[in-house]
Amino acid sequence: MSAVARFEGRAIVFDLDGTLVHSGPDLALATNKMLKQLGMAPYPEQKIFSWLGTGAKALVKHAIDGGKNGSAETALVRRGYELFCQFYLDGLCVHSALYPDVEMVLGELRQSGFRLGCVTNKPQSFTEPLLTALGLDHYFELVVSGDSLPKKKPDPMPLVYMCRQFDAMHDAVIMVGDSPSDIRAARAAKMPVICVSYGYNQGIDLTKAGPDAIIDSFKELTELVKYKC
């Protein structure tokens, strides 16, 4: 879908996985290593990709119970999460890569005056090393991870917090993400939201989830947003 809307703002906050970084392969590898250690069968990458976007613990739960939303035993999930964290930290940025034009666009947005932030459901222990490994850490004034605050997306708390830190009205801070969790959080925070079409959409048609715009490539963002003094 071609983006036709135009947004003015003072800050932009970005989701990480599926928006800036194609991290799915490393997440899937760690998930399947965890399942193997537990004596369980692996899943295809694409199936695991459909579980991304709600945090590492949710991913582990989905993998252990096959996406049945909570039927796995608590102790098994706890052990699975410990294993997943170990495997993922060991292979955090083996196959992960930036989507095309991400660095170029972030640089252009900063140069035009936008303050930039990153809001992810990824735990901080994963977020900061990944941003550093991919050379993105210096673009963001503020990074909020999934365990930085009491609540994470789709709750609006991380986005409301970002607005306060940037000292900006909610309608002057633009959310850019890839999933229904991002859209729900932005809607609840009364913020405009733009989604990329190429990320991890949890198997949901984003056109029906109601973002303000959908872009097919990251570089379209520079045509869609304008800094407001």
C-alpha positions as CSV (number, residue, x, y, z in Angstrom):
1,M,0.0,0.0,0.0
2,S,1.4,3.4,-0.8
3,A,1.4,6.0,1.9
4,V,-0.7,9.0,1.2
5,A,-1.0,10.7,4.6
6,R,1.4,13.3,6.0
7,F,2.2,13.8,9.6
8,E,3.8,16.6,11.5
9,G,5.5,16.1,14.8
10,R,8.5,16.7,17.1
11,A,9.5,13.2,17.9
12,I,9.3,9.7,16.4
13,V,9.4,6.4,18.4
14,F,10.2,3.1,16.7
15,D,9.5,-0.4,17.5
16,L,12.6,-2.6,17.1
17,D,11.9,-6.2,15.9
18,G,10.2,-6.3,12.6
19,T,10.4,-2.5,12.1
20,L,14.1,-1.6,12.3
21,V,15.6,-5.1,12.5
22,H,14.9,-8.5,10.9
23,S,15.7,-10.3,14.1
24,G,13.3,-13.2,13.5
25,P,15.9,-15.8,12.4
26,D,18.0,-15.5,15.6
27,L,14.8,-15.5,17.7
28,A,13.6,-18.6,15.9
29,L,16.9,-20.3,16.3
30,A,17.0,-19.7,20.0
31,T,13.4,-20.8,20.4
32,N,14.1,-24.1,18.6
33,K,17.2,-24.7,20.6
34,M,15.1,-24.2,23.7
35,L,12.5,-26.7,22.5
36,K,15.1,-29.3,21.6
37,Q,16.6,-29.0,25.1
38,L,13.1,-29.6,26.5
39,G,12.7,-32.7,24.3
40,M,10.1,-31.0,22.2
41,A,9.7,-30.7,18.4
42,P,10.9,-27.5,16.6
43,Y,8.8,-25.1,14.6
44,P,9.3,-23.6,11.1
45,E,10.7,-20.1,11.2
46,Q,7.5,-18.5,9.8
47,K,5.4,-20.1,12.5
48,I,7.7,-18.6,15.2
49,F,7.6,-15.2,13.4
50,S,3.9,-15.2,13.9
51,W,4.4,-15.2,17.7
52,L,6.8,-12.2,17.7
53,G,5.8,-8.8,19.0
54,T,4.5,-9.4,22.6
55,G,7.8,-10.1,24.4
56,A,10.2,-13.0,25.0
57,K,8.2,-14.6,27.7
58,A,5.1,-14.7,25.5
59,L,7.2,-16.2,22.7
60,V,8.4,-19.0,25.0
61,K,4.8,-19.7,26.2
62,H,3.6,-19.9,22.6
63,A,6.4,-22.2,21.5
64,I,5.8,-24.6,24.5
65,D,2.1,-24.8,24.2
66,G,1.9,-24.5,20.4
67,G,0.1,-21.2,20.5
68,K,-2.7,-22.4,22.7
69,N,-2.5,-19.4,24.9
70,G,-1.5,-20.5,28.3
71,S,-2.0,-24.3,28.6
72,A,1.7,-25.0,29.3
73,E,2.8,-25.7,32.9
74,T,4.3,-22.8,34.7
75,A,7.4,-24.6,35.8
76,L,8.1,-25.7,32.2
77,V,7.6,-22.2,30.9
78,R,10.0,-20.9,33.5
79,R,12.7,-23.4,32.5
80,G,12.0,-22.7,28.9
81,Y,12.5,-19.0,29.4
82,E,15.8,-19.6,31.2
83,L,17.0,-21.7,28.3
84,F,15.8,-19.3,25.7
85,C,17.6,-16.4,27.3
86,Q,20.8,-18.3,27.4
87,F,20.6,-19.4,23.7
88,Y,19.5,-16.0,22.5
89,L,22.2,-14.1,24.3
90,D,24.7,-16.4,22.8
91,G,23.4,-15.7,19.3
92,L,21.8,-12.3,19.6
93,C,23.1,-10.9,16.3
94,V,24.2,-13.8,14.1
95,H,21.6,-13.6,11.4
96,S,19.8,-10.4,12.4
97,A,20.2,-7.5,10.1
98,L,18.8,-4.0,9.6
99,Y,16.0,-3.6,7.0
100,P,17.0,-1.6,3.9
101,D,17.6,2.2,4.4
102,V,17.1,2.2,8.2
103,E,20.3,3.9,9.1
104,M,20.0,6.4,6.3
105,V,16.5,7.4,7.3
106,L,17.2,7.6,11.0
107,G,20.1,9.9,10.2
108,E,17.9,12.1,7.9
109,L,15.2,12.3,10.5
110,R,17.6,13.4,13.2
111,Q,19.1,16.0,10.9
112,S,15.7,17.4,10.2
113,G,15.1,18.0,13.9
114,F,13.2,14.9,15.1
115,R,14.0,13.5,18.5
116,L,14.1,9.7,18.2
117,G,13.2,7.0,20.6
118,C,12.9,3.2,20.6
119,V,10.1,1.3,22.3
120,T,10.3,-2.5,22.3
121,N,8.8,-5.4,24.2
122,K,12.3,-7.0,24.1
123,P,13.9,-7.3,27.6
124,Q,16.6,-4.7,28.2
125,S,19.3,-7.4,28.4
126,F,18.7,-8.1,24.7
127,T,17.8,-4.6,23.5
128,E,20.9,-2.7,24.3
129,P,23.4,-5.3,23.0
130,L,21.4,-5.7,19.8
131,L,21.2,-1.9,19.2
132,T,25.0,-1.6,19.8
133,A,25.8,-4.6,17.6
134,L,23.9,-3.1,14.7
135,G,25.2,0.4,15.2
136,L,21.8,2.0,16.1
137,D,22.4,2.9,19.7
138,H,23.6,6.4,19.0
139,Y,20.4,7.4,17.1
140,F,18.1,7.2,20.0
141,E,17.8,9.7,22.9
142,L,15.7,7.2,24.8
143,V,15.2,3.4,24.7
144,V,12.3,1.8,26.6
145,S,12.4,-2.0,26.7
146,G,9.8,-4.5,27.7
147,D,11.0,-4.6,31.3
148,S,11.8,-0.9,31.7
149,L,8.3,0.0,33.0
150,P,5.6,-2.0,34.9
151,K,3.7,-2.4,31.6
152,K,4.6,-2.9,28.0
153,K,2.9,-2.7,24.6
154,P,0.0,-3.0,23.8
155,D,-0.5,-1.0,27.0
156,P,0.1,2.7,26.3
157,M,2.4,3.2,29.3
158,P,5.7,3.1,27.3
159,L,4.4,5.6,24.7
160,V,2.9,7.9,27.3
161,Y,6.3,7.8,29.1
162,M,8.1,8.7,25.9
163,C,5.9,11.7,25.3
164,R,6.6,13.0,28.8
165,Q,10.3,12.5,28.4
166,F,10.3,14.3,25.1
167,D,8.1,17.0,26.6
168,A,5.7,16.8,23.7
169,M,2.0,16.5,23.2
170,H,0.9,13.0,22.3
171,D,-0.3,14.1,18.8
172,A,3.3,15.5,18.2
173,V,4.9,12.1,18.8
174,I,4.6,9.6,15.9
175,M,4.8,5.8,16.5
176,V,6.3,3.6,13.8
177,G,5.8,-0.1,14.2
178,D,4.9,-3.4,12.5
179,S,2.2,-5.1,14.6
180,P,-1.3,-4.8,16.2
181,S,0.5,-4.3,19.6
182,D,2.0,-1.1,18.3
183,I,-1.3,0.1,16.8
184,R,-3.2,-0.6,20.0
185,A,-0.6,1.1,22.2
186,A,-0.6,4.2,20.0
187,R,-4.3,4.4,19.8
188,A,-4.6,4.2,23.6
189,A,-2.0,6.8,23.9
190,K,-3.8,9.0,21.3
191,M,-0.7,9.1,19.0
192,P,-0.6,8.8,15.2
193,V,0.8,5.4,14.1
194,I,2.5,4.3,10.9
195,C,3.1,0.6,10.2
196,V,5.6,-1.1,7.9
197,S,4.1,-3.9,5.9
198,Y,7.2,-6.2,6.0
199,G,7.4,-6.9,9.7
200,Y,5.9,-9.4,12.2
201,N,2.2,-8.7,12.1
202,Q,1.1,-11.6,14.3
203,G,-0.8,-13.0,11.4
204,I,-3.2,-10.1,11.3
205,D,-4.1,-8.0,8.3
206,L,-2.7,-4.6,9.3
207,T,-5.2,-2.8,7.0
208,K,-7.9,-4.0,9.3
209,A,-6.0,-3.1,12.5
210,G,-6.4,0.5,11.6
211,P,-3.0,2.3,11.5
212,D,-2.9,5.8,10.1
213,A,-0.7,4.7,7.2
214,I,1.2,1.6,6.0
215,I,4.5,1.8,4.2
216,D,6.2,-0.9,2.2
217,S,9.7,0.4,2.6
218,F,11.4,2.3,5.4
219,K,12.6,5.1,3.1
220,E,8.9,6.1,2.5
221,L,8.9,7.5,6.0
222,T,10.9,10.5,5.0
223,E,8.1,11.4,2.5
224,L,5.4,10.9,5.1
225,V,6.6,12.9,8.1
226,K,7.6,16.5,8.6
227,Y,9.2,18.1,11.6
228,K,7.0,20.7,13.4
229,C,8.9,23.5,15.1
